[in-house]
Amino acid sequence: MPQCNPAEAQFGRILIICPEAIRNQCNVDPSDMETFGGASFLRFFPRDYTPVFENKLEYHGTTHHPKVGMSRYGFNCKIEDERRELYYALQQVVWNSVSTTHPVGSRWRPITVVDFVNPGIPGYESGTDSLGYRYAVRHGMIKFPNGGTMEVKGFIKSYSFEFVNHTASMRPN
């Protein structure tokens, strides 16, 4: 029986890409998966969700002209779900994205997240699904606080993670 009940969720759902091989390896129930754009995704209903958006400008030496703009956006969220299968599948997706066993040039692969909680500005990396729910497709990385160790006396009570994407842009002189 799923612990992550949509009726009890404080926010909409978050989809995190998960290849079928990981789903099978971690024994994730198919009811916890969703197909989106032809790919398989883990489905989560966060209890806590905090959007993150920061802008930073670096300037040329002693001038006041911007040189590089850096934006960081994403979210922090908490998942209250005791099932190890979902946690281990998410952890495997994160580990695969930063694996050093891939050829040079493809060592880091961004994780695809479909965010129905905070879809952002209409028309900017967002869309609407067949039921009328707005979403944003984001690509970035997931970080677990404390290195992802979330077990308490052999059980996982809940876990938190941060999804971030960094975008750099060059500014004219």
N, C-alpha and C positions, 0 to 999 in steps of 0.2 A: 504494500500500500504506500503510495507516494506521500512523503512528509511535506513536500513543497506544494502546498495547496494554493491555487490561484485565488480562491475566495478569501484567503487570509492574507494575501500579499498587500502590502501598503502601496506598491507601485506596479507598473506594467511589467512585462517580461523582458528578459535579456537573453539573446541567443548567442552562443559562442561556438564557432566552428569546431567540429569534431569528426575526424575521418571515421568511417565505419570500422576500420581495423582497431582503433582505440576503443570504440564503443563495445566491440566484441571482446577485446582483451580485458576490459574492466567490467564486463557483464552488466552494462547499463541497460535498463529496461527500455524498449522502443517507445514507450509512452512518455519518456523523458526527453525524447528527441523531436526535432521538427525539421522538415525539409524547407529550405529557403533558397531560391535562385539555383536550384539543382544540387545544392550541397547539404550535408547533414550537420545539424547544430544541436548542442546541448541546450535545454531550456531551463532557465532559472527565474524565480520570482523573488527579487530581493525584498528584505524587510526594511533595510536602511539603504538610502541612495543619496549620495552627495555629488553634484556635478563639480568638475574642476575645469577652470578656464583661466589661464594666465598669459599675459603678453609681456615681453621683455625686449627692449631695444638696446643695441650697442651702438656707440657713437664713434665717429672718426676722431682720433686724437683729441685735440683741444677745440674742435668745432662742435656745433650743435646740430650737425647733419646726421641723421640716422644712417648706419651702415648695414646692420643685419637685424632683422626682426625675428624673434623666436616665440612661437605660440605653443602652449601645452594645453591640451584639452583631454577630457576623459571623465572618469567618475570613480568614487570609492563606494563599495557596497558590502553589505553583510548578507550572507545566505544562511538561513536557519533550516538545516536539513541534516538529519543524522545518518543518511545513507552514505557509506564509504564509496560506493561505486561512482557516484557523481563527482565527489571530491577527487578521487584518484584519476578519473577521466580528465577532469579539468587540469589537474597537476601534470598529467602526461602531455596534454596539449601545450602547456607552458614549457615543459622540458623539451619537447620536440621543436618548439619555435626557436630555442636558443642553443640547440645541439651543435657541437663542433665536429660531428662525424660527417657532415655534409661537405661537398666540395667547396673550395674557396670561392667566395662571391655569393654563396647561398647559405652561409652559416646562420644568419638570423632571418627568419621568415615572420612577417607580421601576422598577428592573430586577427581574424575577422570577427567583429562583433556587430550584431544587429541590435540596436538600442531602441526599444519601444518606450522607454521611460522618459528620456530627454532627447527627442528627435531633432531639436535644433530649429534653425530658421527654415521655413518652407522653401523648397527649391535648392537648398544648399546641402548636398550629401544626404538628402532625405527623400522619402517616398511615402506612399500610402498602400497598405495591403488590401486584399480583396474584401476584408470586413470593415474597412475604413479607418484602421488604426495607423497613425503616422509612425515612421521609424527613421533612423539614421544608420547607415552602414559605415562603420569605423574600422580602421586598420591600425594596430599598434601592439603594445605589449601589456602583459598582465604581471603584476608583482604581488606576492604574498608577504604580509608583514611577518616577521620572525622566521623567514625562510620557508614558510608553508607548514610549520609544525602546529597542527591544530587539534591534536588528539588529547582528550582528557580522560584518564583512567581507562584507556582502550576504546573510548567512544568519541565520535566527532559530534559535538553539540551544535556548533556553527563555525563558520569561517568567513573571513573578510578578504577582499582583494581590491587592488587598484588597477584600473585600466587607464593607460596613458598613450597619447600620440603626440609627438613633437614635430612641428613644422617650422622650417627655417625659410626665410625669404630675403633676398638681397634688396637693399633699398638704394635708389639712385643717389648720387653725390649731391 
